[in-house]
Amino acid sequence: MSTAVTLNNIVKRFGTFTAVHPLDLEIEQGSFLTLLGPSGCGKTTTLRMIAGLLDPTEGDILVKGQRVNTVPIHKRNLGIVFQSYALFPHKTIFENVAFGLKYRNVPKAQVEEKVKAAMELVQLPNVGDRYPSQLSGGQQQRIALARAIVIEPDVLLLDEPLSALDANLREDMRVELKNIQEKLGVTTVFVTHDQGEALAMSDNIVVMRDGRIEQVGSPWDVYNRPASEFVAQFLGASNLMDVRAEGAGAEKVAVELPQFGKFEVDTTQVPKGNASAKGKLVLRAEKLQLSDTAAKAPTGHVTANGTVEAVDYLGQSVRYFVHVGDEKLQAINTVGQALFDQGAQVQVHFDPQNCTLLGD
Amino acid sequence: MATIEQSEKRAPWVLLSPALVTIALLLVVPLMFIVVYSFWLRTSVGGVEAAFSLANWQEALTDRFYRDILISTVRIAAITTILCAIIGYPVAYFVARARGVNRGFLLLLLMLPFWVSYIIRTMSWINILGVSGALNSLLLAIGVIDEPIQMLYNEVTVILGLVHFLLPFMILNTYVSLDGIDRALEDAANSLGANPMQTFWEVTLPLSVPGLAAGAVLCFVLGAGTYITPVILGGPTDAMFANLVFEAIITQLDWPLGAVLSLMLLVVLGAVVLTYNRFMGLGQIAKGIG
């Protein structure tokens, strides 16, 4: 696999404010990479630097091995889909999609063919004569995508393209977007603050915070093996508990929690360098199970007793807030299991293999 | 008792009634008088005599003198409008692209001329272009010319004065349009391969046409109806149509002819406004003024 985009120590400052701290990133040819983080984390700034809409203060940007810092945006051959769609309101849908081809000396017959193919790909083959204002938000989004891919860009840049859509439509669109991306095999950089989108669509996720990268990894990695407290909190619901660890570097790390007692965590579950004497145990809310105090926990699980403090019914699942000793823990259980009421005495249990450790 | 629905329907009319009464009394009624006058006859002592005569209309519509001045009025207004568009567009673009405090300051500068009487502003050109004015003095002092040049009192200075007067209307209208264009559209055009010049022609300019057109209609209508500028900055042969109306009514005391001439100008300008409304909608002008 070759590298499509390389960011080499890029920095972006606005006056005295540093939006992006020295940042290195390699994006593999054909992969789908997501920049994920809360607003103000520098993800959009990073995307705009790749796009050429912003100049990095320092560092190099390489596309297919060529430095593009000084290449103006109209010569970069990138497809960008904007949050606001940015369709030209005074042009028909056909003219919108064909816009980029006009500057690429494509023969007229081929223009029609390519536009038609792009519009079929986004499943809107029959709206060529209409104007953007005559389409719904979701349709405009598809056309914006068609317009960006028809030029066969080296990189497809998506700036929160789904955030303006309704919740249901958003989920449909993300499946479709991912399908189209896979079909075309185009290297894609996707910016979002929505962890669901990031987890569902990406080959790799870059979690950012305050202009720095917190973690780069596959969706599975960043979700199950968060490298920092921030990542653990930002993606899904997690319980973080202070622990003391022993035997760092060995096959197993022994940890002790006052409520659950001593147990062992496999070192393969722990990112390198994180098994220090003092640290935090990360336990996903959905890995913590509730059961009757009398029930027998599955083998290997560690258990403790607690009191249900609040119940948050979510439809397919229930979120419990449980007091266990001094800790207040979250547990997300499926509804298939017995439901507990507020104030109920319960047993909580989890498999230590589902935990990971963070260094102090 | 009136239902809520009924009273809700009535509310806009209640609120609008002061404005509607004012317009009716001060605009519609006088206009009706003018229409009636246009068919009356002038008496030898300068009064009017009720009649139904088409003589005034016949005179105004067949006399080449009136036709020529109407054409030159339209020409002057058209040239003024085009100049305002050419000069005003870059300014509007610059203001629309300015940020924060700068933009407020620039908009304030645009409003500033309105604080000084239009007549004073027009007369200031006499001090600049007059025989003993600033420009002549400068040229004499640096030895470019030996004696003062007569630069004032011709069609060019009339147009100059009109551009000076009307430019802010054009700039403000165009600014509103430009300011409303999503910058992402230009970014999108750039990213698709259009260079900045192509982006301007393909995206920015077409999308700013509504503001440009609104500014143009204002400039044209105000320019074609102007009375003061040709009086102050024009020569004896540079009269515009509004001057004829003044001449007929005030100097010759010929109210019926003045009424006919007023209505002719109204029809021409009304046609321009209606054409504009057909393509752009009058709401655009309200945006620019508001």
Boltz contact constraints between the chains, C-beta under 6 A:
constraints:
  - contact:
      token1: [A, 53]
      token2: [B, 187]
      max_distance: 6.0
  - contact:
      token1: [A, 73]
      token2: [B, 190]
      max_distance: 6.0
  - contact:
      token1: [A, 73]
      token2: [B, 191]
      max_distance: 6.0
  - contact:
      token1: [A, 74]
      token2: [B, 190]
      max_distance: 6.0
  - contact:
      token1: [A, 74]
      token2: [B, 193]
      max_distance: 6.0
  - contact:
      token1: [A, 74]
      token2: [B, 194]
      max_distance: 6.0
  - contact:
      token1: [A, 74]
      token2: [B, 195]
      max_distance: 6.0
  - contact:
      token1: [A, 78]
      token2: [B, 191]
      max_distance: 6.0
  - contact:
      token1: [A, 80]
      token2: [B, 191]
      max_distance: 6.0
  - contact:
      token1: [A, 82]
      token2: [B, 184]
      max_distance: 6.0
  - contact:
      token1: [A, 84]
      token2: [B, 182]
      max_distance: 6.0
  - contact:
      token1: [A, 84]
      token2: [B, 184]
      max_distance: 6.0
  - contact:
      token1: [A, 86]
      token2: [B, 184]
      max_distance: 6.0
  - contact:
      token1: [A, 86]
      token2: [B, 185]
      max_distance: 6.0
  - contact:
      token1: [A, 86]
      token2: [B, 188]
      max_distance: 6.0
  - contact:
      token1: [A, 90]
      token2: [B, 206]
      max_distance: 6.0
  - contact:
      token1: [A, 99]
      token2: [B, 192]
      max_distance: 6.0
  - contact:
      token1: [A, 100]
      token2: [B, 192]
      max_distance: 6.0
  - contact:
      token1: [A, 100]
      token2: [B, 193]
      max_distance: 6.0
  - contact:
      token1: [A, 103]
      token2: [B, 193]
      max_distance: 6.0
  - contact:
      token1: [A, 103]
      token2: [B, 194]
      max_distance: 6.0
